[in-house]
């Protein structure tokens, strides 16, 4: 599955100056550089991806992601653990939370966390993971999940993408065990729902409670 991360880092160090100054490259040359880096990453472990952060006074970030595939998480960790010290670069394992009041576009749907709500679904069989019922404002009150519906599949994947943006790739993949969708109740908070933007704090509370047991 995986080669040594050394080959990837040797390539990165050799091209780090050009990568740091990528804004000075024309779009075609920059894309070629990204394609070459993805090829090197594929040689280390297929199905990992990367994301380069914008340049700041501290430099740039390079985030590696397994796209939520838990079986590949150890390769992300191994890669970052073996990263060299490179001026103006910080290497980050897994997509990090992007904050609150997010607007996430997936396929033809838009998910605005300020207009969504959630409630916990508890399971005696899986007490160490979180089940969520997520209320969406654009679902009709007559909505019922249809496992054979492409629309429902797209909505569910979009909600997972939104959850990942709120709490980060690692917590999304390791803590969120189940998600179901429902229409937004007329009075969601009286019905036991919480604002979707409260999910990061809820996840931190859940982890602390689990660790105390």
N, C-alpha and C positions, 0 to 999 in steps of 0.2 A: 504493500500500500504506500509506504513512505520511504523516501531516501533521507539521508542525513541533511539537516538544515544548513550545513556548512556551505554547500554549493550555492544556495539562495543568497546567503549573506555575503559570500565572496562577490557575487554579481552585484549585489546592492552597493557594497562599499566601492566597487569599481565605477559605479554610475551615480554615486550619491551627490556629487557636485552638480551634475546635470539635473538630477531629480529635485534638488533643493531649489534650483533656479528655473524650474519648469515653466514659470510664467513668461520667461523670455523666449521660449521656444514657440515656433509656429504650431498651430493645432495639429497638423499632420505628424510633425516630429514628436510632439508630446504624446499623441495617441500611439505611435510606434513604440515609444519608450514604455508606456503602460502595457502594451501587448507583450513586449519582451519580459516585463516583470511578471505578468500573469503566467507566461510560459515557464519562467523559472519557478514560480510558486506551484504550478501543475507538476513540475518535475519532482518537487518535494512531496506534495500530497494533492492529488486531484480533488476538485470540488471545494477547495478553499478559495476565498476571494479577499481582496484588499480594498481599502478606502483611504485616499490621501486627503488629509485635512488642509484647510486654507493656510497660507503663510501668515504667521504672527511674529511679534517681536521675539518670541521664544523659539521660533522655527516652525516645523511642521510635525504633524502626527501621521503615523501609518498604522491603521487598524486592520487586523486580520480577523476574518469571520469564517465560521463553518456553516453559515446560513441556517443556524438552528439545529444542525445535525449533531446530536449529542455524541454519536460514535466517533466523530472527528474532532471533538473538543481537545483531546489530549495532544493532537498534532499542533493545534493552535498554541497551546501552552508550551509545548516543546520548542516551537519556533521562536516564540518571544523570550523564553528562558535562555536561549542560546544567542540572542541578539547581541551584536557588538556595540560598543559605544561609538556613536556617529554624531558629530557636531550638528546641531540644529534639527535633530530628529528624536522623536519619542515614539516608541513602539508599544502598541496597546493590543491586548488580547480581547477579542469579542467586541461587538457593537455596543457602545455605551448608551445610557439613557440620554434622550435629547431634550429633556425638560417637560414642561406642562403646556397646556393650551395649544396642543399640536393640531396641525391640519395634515393628514396623511392621505395621499392619493394612491389608490391601488386599482389597477385596471380602469374601469369606468366609474368607480365609486370614490367618494370623498368621505373621510371619517374625521370629524372634529371632536376632539376629546371633551371640549367644553359643553358639547351637546349630547354626550353619552353618559351612561350610568352603569354601575355594576353591583352585584351582590354575590356573596360567597355561597358556593354550594359545597356543603360538607359531606365527607364520605368516610364511614368507619373502615372501609377496606383500604383506603389510601389517605391516611391522616397526614402524611408528610408532604402532600402536594395540594395545590389550590385548585378548586373548581370554581368557575365563574359563570354567572348568567349576565350577559351584557345586553343592555337595552339600547336600541338604536332609534333615533327620532323619525327615520324615514320608512319604518316598517308599519304596515297597516295593522290595526288592532286584531284583525282576523288572521294574522300571520300564524302559520304552523310550519315547523321545520320539515323540509323534504330532502332526504338523503340523496335522492336522484336528481336534484335540481342543480344545474350549473350555476345559477344565480346564487343559491344558498352556499355553494362551495366557495364562490368568489367572495361573498360577503364574509364568510368565516375566515378565509385566509387573510382578507383585508383587516379584520379585527385582530388576528394574531400579529400581523405586521404592526398595527397600532400599539398593541400591548408591548411588543418588543421595543418600539421607539420610546415608550414610557418607562419601562423598567430595565431595559438592556437585554442583550441576547442571552447571557448566561442565566439570569434569573427566569427569563421567559421559558427557556428550554428545560430547566431543571425543576422549576416550581409550579408552572402552570400545567396541570394535569388534564384539564377538561374545560372546554368553553362551549356554551350554548347561547343562542341569540333569541331575543324576544323584542316585541314592540315596546316603546317607552310608555310606561303607565301614566295616567293623567296626573297623579301625585306620586312620583317615584320615591321620594324620600319617606313618605308615609308608608309606602309599600316595602320598605327595607332596603332600598337602593342607596348607593353613595355616588357622588360625582366621580366620573372616570379619572379625573385628575388627582383624586385621592389614592389611586391604586399604588403608586410608589411607596407612600407611607404605610398603607395596609400590608404590602409585601414585607417591608422591614419589620413591622410588628409581628407578622406571621413567623418570620425567621427567628426573631428573638424568643417568641413563645415556644417554638419547636425546640430551640436549643436549650431552653430551661428544663424541658421534660426529660 
